[in-house]
Amino acid sequence: MAGARAAAAAASAGASASSGNQPPQEPGLGELLEEFSRTQYRAKDGSGTGGSKVERIEKRCLELFGRDYCFSVIPNTNGDICGHYPRHIVFLEYESSEKEKDTSGDTHLFDKVRGYDIKLLRYLSVKYICDLMVENKKVKFGMNVTSSEKVDKAQRYADFTLLSIPYPGCEFFKEYKDRDYMAEGLIFNWKQDYVDAPLSIPNFLTHSLNIDWSQYQCWDLVQQTQNYLKLLLSLVNSDDDSGLLVHCISGWDRTPLFISLLRLSLWADGLIHTSLKPAEILYLTVAYDWFLFGHMLVDRLSKGEEIFFFCFNFLKHITSEEFSALKTQRRKSLPARDGGFTLEDICMLRRKDRGSTTSLGSDFSLVMESSPGATGSFTYEAVELVPAGALTQAAWLAALSDRETRLQEVRSAFLAAYSSTVGLRAVAPSPSGAIGGLLEQFARGVGLRGISSNAL
């Protein structure tokens, strides 16, 4: 009955949103979600079928980045760097002044960057590397591969601070969907044979967080995500001069989950993307962090591995001030680049400066050529939908700083757009079919879903 009660709350909130209190929507969000749910983004296909839609998405991302930052673009036109990275990889140079707000840099920072991990990390002032893999090495497409610095036998990454923070892969989120979208009480099975990467964090980084890290295998999905986000936020706030790299094996599931949460959390505190309204920051993170970095939404939806949906639904769990970066009472500035590092340096790197030859380079970043299309319609989450309230565009232009309100606005906008584009799919019904039937009635009753041949 928990799912039914949550569905009722969602329906009530949806009715409120449909009565005219919904915040302004990003005009292209519907097109973005439709394209995202139809196909996986690949850099080499940007000018092919559907290319005009992708180009609009790419252009909008650059416009939104340019609102607050001057930036350079690392070209990846034909997927030369990586097939599932954006064709225009954005490198934020510095926060722009008012005169520069409408003009974003388009300098080509690199022409070719392959396998130069360490030099590139140093160039970007990265000090902390957080690895989300639950394994040291992974068999992928029949190959034993790794993207983990922690297993480099040559210890080439000894100058960086390495953190192993294992987090379940996308397959685990099938259980999230099957449990009626309830993350509370959902615990990953750490005893599986392939799980061989323990949590490892230097002690000096954990003393201020008041978290018992020895219990990480007992945490449910909510606690684990919250605690990892607290750790990442503390790293971002602890050092003005050093950068943070977060990665998993491929960079299109767990990585965008935490990057998106970091971006939205810092935005909610008013520290980054300060010109963007809720609908705009939502568009930017869905388009850039998820779609343009190759998240295979079509495949994930067809398998019920709804990590993308989890990310934005999870915003309700990080609204409190304990996740706020404002307690540091300082505003971070982007690190200055090393002026002595040139394009020629990158192109002429010596072999001893390159990353581990056992690491997964872009040559091995294989992308599925096709994925089974998602059939039927998708669920609207069995959780409460936060109503938009009376906030208007003018209110956002005037200086809201309330973290909880901001994150609720983003979550509400996502749920409304998701339900009207990707659609609703009921969780497997109980034996009596009561919960699934009740969800369907509520969804149709508040106009969140039209009657179709793909009825639940």
C-alpha positions in Angstrom: 0.0 0.0 0.0 3.0 2.3 0.3 3.1 2.6 -3.5 -0.6 3.4 -3.6 -0.3 6.1 -1.0 2.6 7.6 -2.8 0.7 7.4 -6.1 -2.1 9.3 -4.5 0.3 12.0 -3.3 1.7 12.2 -6.8 -1.7 12.6 -8.3 -2.7 15.3 -5.9 0.5 17.2 -6.5 0.1 16.8 -10.3 -3.4 18.2 -10.1 -2.1 21.3 -8.4 0.6 21.6 -11.0 -1.9 21.4 -13.8 -4.0 24.1 -12.3 -1.6 26.8 -13.4 1.0 26.9 -10.6 3.6 25.1 -12.6 6.9 27.0 -13.0 8.0 28.1 -16.5 9.2 25.2 -18.6 12.4 25.1 -20.6 11.0 25.2 -24.2 13.2 22.4 -25.6 13.0 20.0 -22.6 10.2 18.0 -24.2 12.1 17.5 -27.5 15.3 16.6 -25.4 13.5 13.9 -23.5 11.8 12.5 -26.6 15.1 12.3 -28.4 16.8 10.9 -25.3 14.2 8.2 -24.9 14.4 7.3 -28.6 18.1 6.9 -29.2 21.6 7.0 -27.7 23.8 10.0 -28.5 26.9 9.2 -30.5 29.3 11.9 -31.6 29.8 10.6 -35.1 26.0 10.7 -35.8 25.6 14.4 -34.9 25.1 15.4 -38.5 23.1 12.4 -39.6 19.5 11.4 -39.1 18.1 13.6 -36.4 21.2 15.7 -36.5 19.3 19.0 -36.4 17.7 18.0 -33.1 21.1 17.1 -31.6 22.6 20.3 -32.9 19.9 22.3 -31.2 20.5 20.4 -28.0 24.3 21.0 -28.3 23.8 24.7 -29.1 21.4 25.2 -26.1 24.0 23.6 -23.7 26.7 26.0 -25.0 24.3 29.0 -24.5 23.5 27.9 -20.9 27.2 27.4 -20.0 27.9 30.8 -21.6 25.5 32.5 -19.2 28.0 32.4 -16.4 31.3 31.3 -17.8 33.9 31.9 -20.5 34.9 28.5 -21.8 36.9 26.7 -24.3 35.7 23.8 -26.4 37.6 20.5 -26.9 36.6 19.3 -30.3 35.3 15.7 -30.6 33.5 16.1 -33.9 33.7 12.5 -35.1 34.2 10.9 -31.7 38.0 11.1 -32.0 38.4 11.4 -28.3 35.5 9.1 -27.3 32.5 8.0 -29.3 30.0 8.7 -26.5 31.4 12.1 -25.3 29.9 15.3 -26.6 31.1 16.7 -29.9 31.9 19.9 -28.1 33.5 19.1 -24.7 33.2 22.2 -22.5 36.2 23.3 -20.4 35.2 26.2 -18.1 37.9 28.8 -18.1 36.6 31.3 -15.6 33.4 33.0 -14.3 32.5 35.7 -16.8 31.9 39.3 -16.0 28.6 41.0 -17.0 30.1 42.2 -20.3 31.1 38.7 -21.1 27.8 37.0 -20.2 26.6 36.7 -23.7 29.9 35.8 -25.4 31.3 32.4 -24.8 34.7 31.3 -25.9 35.0 28.9 -28.7 38.8 28.3 -28.7 39.8 24.9 -29.8 41.9 23.8 -26.8 43.0 20.5 -28.2 42.9 18.8 -31.6 43.7 15.2 -30.6 43.8 13.9 -27.1 44.2 10.1 -26.7 45.7 8.2 -23.9 47.3 11.2 -22.3 45.5 10.8 -19.0 48.1 12.1 -16.5 49.2 15.1 -18.5 45.6 16.1 -19.1 44.7 15.6 -15.4 47.6 17.8 -14.4 46.7 20.4 -17.0 43.2 20.5 -15.5 44.6 20.8 -12.0 43.0 17.6 -10.9 44.1 16.4 -7.5 41.4 14.1 -6.3 40.2 11.0 -8.3 37.1 9.2 -7.1 36.5 5.8 -8.7 32.9 4.5 -8.5 33.7 1.0 -9.8 32.8 -2.0 -7.6 35.4 -4.1 -9.3 39.1 -3.5 -10.0 38.9 -4.9 -13.5 35.8 -5.6 -15.6 35.0 -8.0 -18.4 33.3 -5.9 -21.1 32.5 -7.1 -24.5 34.6 -10.2 -23.8 37.7 -8.1 -22.8 39.3 -7.7 -19.4 39.4 -3.9 -19.1 39.7 -1.2 -16.5 39.4 2.6 -16.2 40.7 2.5 -12.6 43.8 4.3 -11.6 44.0 2.3 -8.4 45.1 -0.9 -10.2 47.9 0.8 -12.3 50.9 -1.5 -11.5 53.4 1.3 -12.5 51.9 3.6 -9.8 51.8 6.4 -12.3 49.0 8.1 -10.4 50.9 8.3 -7.1 50.8 12.1 -7.2 47.0 12.1 -7.1 44.8 11.4 -4.1 42.9 8.3 -5.1 39.5 7.4 -3.5 37.8 4.1 -4.1 34.1 4.7 -3.5 32.3 1.6 -5.0 28.7 2.3 -6.1 26.3 -0.1 -7.7 26.0 -0.1 -11.5 22.9 0.6 -13.6 21.7 -3.1 -13.2 21.0 -2.5 -9.6 18.4 0.1 -10.4 16.2 -2.5 -11.8 15.6 -3.5 -8.2 14.8 0.2 -7.4 12.0 0.1 -10.1 10.7 -3.3 -9.0 10.4 -2.0 -5.4 7.9 0.6 -6.5 10.6 3.2 -6.8 11.4 3.0 -3.1 15.2 3.4 -2.5 14.8 3.3 1.3 15.8 -0.1 2.5 17.3 -1.2 -0.8 20.8 -2.6 -0.1 23.3 -3.7 -2.7 24.7 -7.3 -2.4 28.4 -6.8 -1.7 29.0 -10.5 -1.6 28.8 -11.1 -5.3 31.8 -12.7 -6.9 32.7 -9.8 -9.2 32.7 -7.2 -6.4 36.4 -6.9 -5.4 37.0 -3.1 -4.9 36.7 -2.1 -1.3 35.9 1.4 -0.1 39.2 3.3 0.4 39.3 6.9 1.5 42.4 8.6 3.0 41.7 9.3 6.7 42.4 13.0 6.5 39.5 13.5 4.1 36.9 11.8 6.4 37.4 13.3 9.8 35.1 16.2 9.4 32.1 14.3 7.9 31.0 12.4 11.0 30.3 9.3 8.9 31.1 5.7 9.9 32.6 4.6 6.6 33.2 1.0 8.0 29.4 0.5 7.7 29.2 1.3 4.0 28.0 -2.2 3.0 25.0 -1.9 5.4 23.8 1.4 3.9 20.7 1.4 1.7 20.7 3.3 -1.6 19.6 6.5 0.0 22.3 6.5 2.7 25.0 5.5 0.3 24.2 8.2 -2.3 23.8 10.8 0.4 27.1 10.0 2.1 29.0 9.8 -1.2 27.6 13.2 -2.2 28.7 14.7 1.1 32.2 13.4 0.5 32.3 14.8 -3.1 31.0 18.2 -1.9 33.6 18.3 0.9 36.3 17.7 -1.7 35.0 20.5 -3.9 34.9 22.9 -1.0 38.1 21.9 0.7 40.6 23.1 -1.9 40.3 26.2 -4.1 43.3 25.2 -6.3 42.6 21.6 -7.0 40.1 19.8 -9.2 38.0 16.6 -8.8 37.6 13.8 -11.2 34.6 11.4 -10.7 34.3 8.4 -12.9 33.1 4.8 -13.3 33.9 2.4 -16.1 32.2 4.0 -19.1 31.0 7.4 -17.8 27.4 7.2 -18.8 25.5 5.9 -15.7 27.0 6.4 -12.2 29.2 9.3 -13.4 26.4 11.5 -14.6 24.4 10.6 -11.6 26.9 12.2 -9.2 28.0 14.9 -11.6 24.3 15.9 -12.0 23.7 15.9 -8.2 26.9 17.9 -7.6 25.9 20.5 -10.3 22.4 20.8 -9.0 23.5 21.0 -5.3 26.0 23.8 -6.0 23.5 25.6 -8.2 20.9 25.4 -5.4 23.4 27.1 -3.1 23.8 29.9 -5.6 27.5 29.1 -6.2 27.4 28.1 -9.9 25.3 28.8 -13.0 23.8 31.7 -11.1 21.9 33.1 -14.1 20.0 29.9 -14.7 16.4 29.4 -13.6 15.2 25.9 -12.5 14.0 24.8 -16.0 17.3 26.0 -17.5 19.6 24.2 -15.1 17.4 21.1 -15.5 17.8 21.2 -19.3 21.6 21.8 -19.0 22.2 18.8 -16.8 19.9 16.4 -18.6 21.3 17.4 -22.0 25.0 17.8 -21.2 25.7 15.4 -18.2 23.4 12.7 -19.4 22.4 12.8 -23.1 25.5 14.2 -24.7 27.8 12.0 -22.6 26.1 8.9 -24.0 23.7 7.6 -21.3 21.8 4.8 -23.0 18.3 5.8 -21.8 16.5 3.6 -24.4 18.4 0.5 -23.3 18.1 1.3 -19.6 14.4 2.0 -19.9 13.8 -1.3 -21.8 15.5 -3.2 -19.0 13.9 -1.2 -16.1 17.3 0.1 -15.0 16.1 3.6 -14.1 19.2 5.3 -12.8 18.3 8.4 -14.8 15.0 8.7 -13.1 16.5 8.0 -9.7 18.9 10.9 -10.0 16.2 13.6 -10.2 13.8 11.9 -7.8 16.7 11.8 -5.3 16.8 15.6 -5.1 14.2 15.3 -2.3 16.9 13.6 -0.2 19.5 16.4 -0.4 17.4 19.6 0.3 18.7 20.0 3.9 21.4 22.4 4.8 23.8 19.5 5.7 24.4 19.3 1.9 24.9 23.0 1.5 28.3 24.3 0.5 27.4 27.8 1.8 28.6 26.8 5.3 32.2 27.3 4.0 31.3 31.0 3.7 33.4 31.4 0.6 32.9 31.3 -3.1 35.2 29.1 -5.2 36.9 30.3 -8.2 38.0 28.2 -11.1 41.7 27.1 -11.0 44.1 29.0 -13.3 45.6 27.1 -16.1 49.3 26.4 -16.3 50.5 28.8 -18.9 53.5 26.7 -19.7 51.4 23.8 -21.0 50.7 24.2 -24.7 48.9 22.4 -27.5 52.2 21.0 -28.7 52.9 19.6 -25.3 49.7 17.6 -25.5 50.3 16.3 -29.0 54.0 15.4 -28.3 53.7 13.7 -25.0 56.3 11.1 -24.4 55.2 7.5 -23.7 56.4 7.6 -20.1 54.0 10.5 -19.4 51.0 8.6 -20.7 48.4 6.8 -18.6 48.5 3.1 -17.9 48.5 0.9 -20.9 46.2 -1.4 -19.1 43.5 1.3 -18.6 40.5 1.6 -20.8 41.3 4.2 -23.4 38.9 5.8 -25.8 40.0 3.1 -28.4 38.1 0.6 -26.3 35.1 2.8 -25.5 32.7 0.6 -27.4 29.2 1.9 -28.0 26.2 -0.4 -28.7 25.2 0.1 -32.2 21.6 -0.4 -31.4 19.4 -1.0 -28.4 16.0 -2.5 -28.2 13.4 0.2 -28.3 11.4 0.8 -25.2 8.0 -0.5 -25.7 4.8 0.4 -23.9 4.8 3.4 -21.6 6.7 4.4 -18.6 6.0 4.7 -15.0 5.3 7.9 -13.3 7.2 7.5 -10.0 5.3 6.2 -7.0 6.4 9.1 -4.9 5.0 12.5 -4.0 5.3 15.2 -6.6 6.2 18.5 -5.1 3.8 21.2 -6.3 5.4 24.2 -8.0 3.6 26.7 -5.8 3.2 30.3 -6.9 6.8 30.9 -7.9 7.1 32.7 -11.2 9.9 33.6 -13.6 10.0 37.0 -12.1 10.6 35.6 -8.6 13.6 33.7 -9.9 15.0 36.8 -11.5 14.7 38.5 -8.1 17.2 36.4 -5.9 15.8 33.2 -4.4 18.4 31.6 -2.2 16.4 28.9 -0.5 18.1 25.6 -1.3 15.1 23.4 -0.6 12.7 25.5 -2.8 15.2 25.5 -5.7 15.7 21.7 -5.6 12.0 21.1 -5.3 11.3 23.3 -8.3 13.8 21.3 -10.4 12.4 18.0 -9.3 8.9 19.1 -10.0 9.8 20.3 -13.4 11.6 17.1 -14.2 8.7 14.9 -13.1 6.1 16.9 -15.0 8.2 16.8 -18.2 9.2 13.2 -17.8 5.6 12.0 -17.4 4.4 14.0 -20.4 7.1 12.8 -22.8 8.7 9.5 -21.8 5.4 8.4 -20.4 4.2 6.3 -17.5 4.8 2.6 -16.9 3.3 0.9 -13.9 5.4 -1.1 -11.5 4.5 -4.8 -11.7 1.1 -5.0 -10.0 0.3 -6.9 -6.9 -1.6 -10.2 -7.3 -4.9 -8.4 -7.2 -3.7 -5.7 -9.6 -4.9 -3.1 -7.1 -1.8 -0.9 -6.9 -1.2 -0.9 -10.7 -4.8 -0.1 -11.4 -5.0 2.6 -8.8 -1.9 4.3 -10.3 -3.4 4.2 -13.7 -6.6 5.8 -12.6 -4.8 8.6 -10.8 -2.5 9.2 -13.7 -5.4 9.5 -16.2 -7.5 11.4 -13.7 -5.1 14.3 -13.4 -4.2 14.4 -17.1 -0.7 13.0 -16.6 -1.3 10.3 -19.1 -3.6 9.9 -22.0 -5.5 6.7 -22.7 -3.6 4.6 -25.3 -3.3 1.2 -26.7 -0.4 0.6 -24.3 -2.6 0.6 -21.3 -1.3 -0.8 -18.1 
